[in-house]
Amino acid sequence: MRNSLTRICALATLWCWLAPVAVGAAAGKAERIVIVADSRVHTGCLAWLANLYNENLAYFTLVTVLVIPSLGVILGTITGFLLTRLGVNLKSRVLAEH
């Protein structure tokens, strides 16, 4: 029983490895897909970001990694300030469940 289970697992693994190769071999040579952002319809910062995406993905990634956490910190600070002004105490965690 163990020997047949081992063979079934080995054949299933072999099939999972070879099936994509067989399917890919049946098709013709694939061309590379180029994904670009349409910067003709944007102006200002959006046009700059679209052009940056089209020209250099490394710089686009760097700008994205720097901008998103910065905006999170700014929005969190503004939200904390507004909630404090409304009287919500964010520094203590008292559960109101009984």
Secondary structure, 3 states (H helix, E strand, C coil): CHHHHHHHHHHHHHHHHHHHHHHHHHCCCCCCCCCCCCCCCCCCHHHHHHHHHHHCHHHHHHHHHHHHHHHHHHHHHHHHHHHHHHCCCCCCCCCCCC
